[in-house]
């Protein structure tokens, strides 16, 4: 029976190499989202660090807000990654808007890697008195 010494650094290096091979392809990921509501509007905030505004697409279709895009990593041929944890690839999120959302009053703002979508609420129909006419 032969006993071989286990080199932990060799094991970690092998795991890292396997991870690099798996991450060489683009992945699909989901940005973190916060949704808040005020009396006047709804607000959706997406964390998109490393993504530029022109890499994001926002669409409204059938009362559903669709946000998609791609995060890319620039790399020259002279560079070789030894380890990668930051995600890249395409992303997509969908949000069904509530009934009181004003679909004609949606604003998008991109600041410091955070996309903020503000959706105004429609004015509620106020109760009114209806006069009865006599004949």
ZAMARGU-4260 file (C-alpha; in steps of 0.2 Angstrom, whole numbers, plus 5000, padded with zeros to 4 digits):
<rodrens>
0) 5000/5000/5000 | 5007/5017/4995 | 5003/5033/5005 | 5005/5049/4995 | 5006/5066/5003
5) 4992/5077/4998 | 4998/5095/4993 | 4984/5107/4997 | 4990/5120/4985 | 4990/5108/4971
10) 4972/5104/4975 | 4967/5122/4976 | 4976/5126/4960 | 4967/5112/4951 | 4950/5118/4958
15) 4954/5136/4952 | 4959/5129/4934 | 4942/5120/4933 | 4933/5136/4939 | 4942/5146/4925
20) 4937/5133/4912 | 4919/5134/4917 | 4919/5153/4918 | 4926/5155/4901 | 4909/5155/4893
25) 4896/5169/4896 | 4884/5166/4910 | 4866/5173/4913 | 4865/5182/4930 | 4852/5193/4939
30) 4856/5210/4946 | 4851/5213/4964 | 4834/5223/4965 | 4826/5235/4977 | 4808/5240/4974
35) 4800/5254/4985 | 4783/5263/4985 | 4778/5281/4990 | 4762/5289/4989 | 4766/5297/4971
40) 4776/5283/4963 | 4785/5266/4963 | 4804/5265/4961 | 4814/5250/4955 | 4833/5251/4958
45) 4845/5238/4950 | 4863/5236/4955 | 4873/5235/4939 | 4891/5238/4943 | 4903/5238/4928
50) 4889/5240/4916 | 4887/5256/4905 | 4870/5264/4902 | 4871/5259/4883 | 4873/5241/4888
55) 4855/5241/4896 | 4839/5239/4887 | 4822/5244/4896 | 4806/5240/4887 | 4787/5241/4892
60) 4776/5227/4885 | 4759/5222/4891 | 4760/5231/4908 | 4777/5222/4910 | 4793/5231/4912
65) 4808/5221/4904 | 4826/5226/4909 | 4840/5217/4900 | 4858/5219/4895 | 4875/5212/4896
70) 4890/5215/4907 | 4907/5212/4898 | 4925/5211/4904 | 4938/5218/4893 | 4953/5208/4891
75) 4968/5210/4879 | 4978/5195/4872 | 4993/5199/4883 | 4982/5197/4899 | 4978/5180/4907
80) 4966/5179/4921 | 4972/5168/4935 | 4956/5169/4945 | 4939/5176/4942 | 4924/5179/4953
85) 4915/5194/4946 | 4901/5189/4935 | 4899/5193/4917 | 4886/5189/4904 | 4868/5193/4900
90) 4855/5198/4912 | 4836/5200/4911 | 4823/5205/4924 | 4804/5207/4922 | 4792/5216/4933
95) 4773/5216/4931 | 4767/5234/4935 | 4752/5237/4947 | 4736/5243/4940 | 4738/5260/4947
100) 4755/5263/4938 | 4755/5277/4925 | 4763/5268/4909 | 4765/5285/4901 | 4776/5292/4916
105) 4791/5281/4918 | 4808/5288/4920 | 4825/5279/4920 | 4841/5286/4927 | 4858/5278/4928
110) 4870/5284/4941 | 4886/5276/4949 | 4881/5258/4943 | 4863/5259/4949 | 4848/5260/4937
115) 4833/5268/4945 | 4816/5267/4936 | 4803/5279/4943 | 4785/5274/4938 | 4772/5287/4943
120) 4755/5282/4950 | 4739/5287/4941 | 4727/5298/4951 | 4714/5289/4959 | 4696/5292/4954
125) 4689/5303/4968 | 4671/5300/4974 | 4659/5313/4968 | 4641/5317/4971 | 4628/5314/4957
130) 4613/5325/4957 | 4596/5316/4954 | 4586/5326/4942 | 4567/5326/4944 | 4555/5325/4929
</rodrens>
